[in-house]
Amino acid sequence: MKVKNKMTQMKREQLVSQMFQDNLFPTGILICGSEGCGHFKLGVKLIKCLFKKDILTKNLLPHPDIHFMYPLPKGKNKRYDIFINFLVNNPYANLLNWKQEIQNENIDFTISLDQVEDMFKFIHIKSYELSHKIVIIWMSEYLNISATNKLVQMLYSPITKVLFLLISETDHLLINQFQSIVYRINLNTIYKYYHISQYDLFDQSLKKNWIGWMRLLFGFKNNIYLLLKLCDKMNLWSREKQKSFLLFSLELFRIAHRYNYDNNYIHPFWYDKTFNWKQFCQYITTPKVSVINNLINDVIKVIDKGGMFLFSILDLSFNLHQVLLMGLK
């Protein structure tokens, strides 16, 4: 769901003005937020705001002074023109959409050290039109370790007249050292301020399937056949969507645990009358949440290693059923 609330848009405009009113800005900016929140659109807005005196062309992208880094399958061509055209036409796109665009849904994507080295060459070329070189790192959480380390070194010893703009959906996957040296804009916090649930921005099919999964786990004895049917359906998803579903689940369990201690915390199902969020949260106690996190993370590791998802999600379902229905206290 794309958020087009006028109050949210005004908040963005104020954010841009406050941060850059004196044309003073950091070397790196991280814009993070859930899928569909418009973080790339805000990034473009920031660039236009910062360099409005410099930009002469009508269309910002593609631009000779703006360079993109983005996840790719190992050993594949950069497909630079294809990516820019894809992102311009689909500014709210996620990684799965990009994988589908180049027909590589079941292959792991990363941002490699080679891309960082290509970028390093780019920023040392004289600017064509802007006062700065701009590097946009789309889905920056997919930087591999070597690429991340190289980028951290650059940010600790910043090169003048270069702005790094990082776009991320799951910024908690970035190393802490990396987050500490960039200016962080968390759009989820902005949405929470206006009582807009950040999880309305997630893929609605994930939300629908998660609710169905939870209901089957709580009514396990009478719904084993339906559970098998749901797991079989999820087994046909791409590995990226399977992993997204598990990460989505991890986050919801974490928020449910927090909600027990702070009822003003994020309510992911604010607009969904079909799921009793408050009642569900009562089951997510402190002893349980760490066990649940370990169980789900074990399945994520299986997916990363190319293991069988169907058996793993069934095993996870049986284990979660037992954990969830243990005593409430």
Order of alpha helices (4+ residues) and beta strands (2+ residues): alpha-beta-alpha-beta-beta-alpha-alpha-beta-alpha-beta-alpha-beta-alpha-beta-alpha-alpha-alpha-alpha-alpha-alpha-alpha
